[in-house]
């Protein structure tokens, strides 16, 4: 079974697409939240002690989940990001009580911040 997966070019292509989407999601997350020095747990940087992180194919694009924090003194905040087939942000949901992020969300229709 593993051999078939390794030699199947379609699976390799899908994995490369997933990796590109996750790497891009890191940049999108930091940019949208205006937090350039985030620590991130995602499908490429897993940490089961923090929580599970996924990338799923969506109807059109990808759904990516993970966690972020500002520094070691911050708690981990879950996020869910939806990307289009072109890897453009269509929605970003985060759980964070930071008032500044709530203000950003009021100005950005693609950002949803909840407590």
Buried (B, 14 or more C-beta within 10 A) or exposed (E): EEEEEEEEEEEEEEEEBBEEBBEBBBEBBBEBBEBEEBBBBBBBBBBEEBEEBBBEEBEEBBBBBBBBBBEEEBEBBBBBBBBEEEBEBBEBBBBBEBEEBBEBBEEBEBBBBEE
